[in-house]
Amino acid sequence: MEENVEKARKANIAASAISDAMTKKLSDMTPGIAARYELDEQLVTLAIAQAAVGVAATAASEANGMGADDAVALEDRLRAVVFDAMNDLLSVNSSP
């Protein structure tokens, strides 16, 4: 049991390192993406989150041996959360 806890701890540290590297790279890319698609940086950040959801859902489903239907359902739920955040941001920014 303690070996599993140690492996989970190491995986969490690895996840933090991966997150830091991805955040740096995506932060560097954000202004160019914003200009290319004529979006503000907040929407680009949410678009990045939406793209990451697909990667996360695929990785989680493969790691857990989920069936295709469950993997699609997980991705749909995660994408819905980000889509709602985009709509909330747009609603706030378009208020008088």
C-alpha positions as CSV (number, residue, x, y, z in Angstrom):
1,M,0.0,0.0,0.0
2,E,2.8,2.4,0.9
3,E,4.5,1.7,-2.5
4,N,1.3,2.8,-4.2
5,V,1.2,6.0,-2.2
6,E,4.8,6.7,-3.2
7,K,4.1,6.1,-6.9
8,A,1.0,8.3,-6.7
9,R,3.1,11.1,-5.1
10,K,5.8,10.8,-7.8
11,A,3.1,10.9,-10.5
12,N,1.7,14.0,-8.9
13,I,5.2,15.6,-8.9
14,A,5.6,14.7,-12.6
15,A,2.2,16.1,-13.4
16,S,3.2,19.4,-11.8
17,A,6.4,19.5,-13.8
18,I,4.5,18.8,-17.0
19,S,1.9,21.4,-16.2
20,D,4.7,24.0,-15.6
21,A,6.3,23.3,-18.9
22,M,3.0,23.3,-20.8
23,T,1.9,26.6,-19.1
24,K,5.2,28.2,-20.1
25,K,4.9,27.1,-23.7
26,L,1.2,28.0,-24.0
27,S,1.8,31.4,-22.4
28,D,4.4,32.1,-25.1
29,M,2.0,31.0,-27.8
30,T,-1.1,32.9,-26.5
31,P,-0.5,36.4,-28.1
32,G,0.1,34.8,-31.5
33,I,-3.0,32.7,-31.3
34,A,-5.1,35.6,-30.1
35,A,-3.9,37.7,-33.1
36,R,-4.4,34.9,-35.6
37,Y,-8.0,34.1,-34.5
38,E,-8.9,37.7,-33.5
39,L,-9.7,36.7,-29.9
40,D,-8.8,38.3,-26.6
41,E,-6.2,36.4,-24.4
42,Q,-8.9,35.2,-22.0
43,L,-10.7,33.4,-24.7
44,V,-7.5,31.9,-26.0
45,T,-6.8,30.7,-22.5
46,L,-10.2,29.0,-22.4
47,A,-9.6,27.6,-25.9
48,I,-6.3,26.1,-24.6
49,A,-8.3,24.6,-21.6
50,Q,-10.8,23.1,-24.0
51,A,-8.0,21.5,-26.1
52,A,-6.4,20.2,-22.9
53,V,-9.7,18.6,-21.9
54,G,-9.6,16.3,-24.9
55,V,-6.0,15.3,-24.1
56,A,-7.0,14.7,-20.4
57,A,-10.1,12.7,-21.2
58,T,-8.1,10.5,-23.7
59,A,-5.3,9.9,-21.2
60,A,-7.7,9.2,-18.3
61,S,-9.8,6.8,-20.4
62,E,-6.7,4.9,-21.6
63,A,-5.1,4.7,-18.2
64,N,-8.4,3.5,-16.6
65,G,-9.3,1.1,-19.5
66,M,-12.6,3.0,-20.1
67,G,-14.7,1.9,-23.0
68,A,-15.2,4.3,-25.9
69,D,-18.6,5.4,-24.8
70,D,-17.4,6.3,-21.3
71,A,-14.4,8.1,-22.7
72,V,-16.6,10.2,-25.0
73,A,-19.0,10.9,-22.1
74,L,-16.1,12.1,-19.9
75,E,-14.8,14.4,-22.7
76,D,-18.2,15.8,-23.3
77,R,-18.7,16.6,-19.6
78,L,-15.3,18.3,-19.4
79,R,-15.8,20.3,-22.6
80,A,-19.2,21.4,-21.3
81,V,-17.6,23.0,-18.2
82,V,-15.1,24.9,-20.4
83,F,-17.8,25.9,-22.9
84,D,-19.9,27.3,-20.0
85,A,-16.9,29.3,-18.8
86,M,-16.5,30.8,-22.3
87,N,-20.1,31.7,-22.4
88,D,-19.9,33.3,-18.9
89,L,-16.8,35.3,-19.9
90,L,-18.5,36.5,-23.1
91,S,-21.7,37.4,-21.1
92,V,-19.7,39.5,-18.6
93,N,-17.7,41.2,-21.3
94,S,-20.8,42.1,-23.4
95,S,-22.8,43.5,-20.4
96,P,-23.3,47.3,-20.6
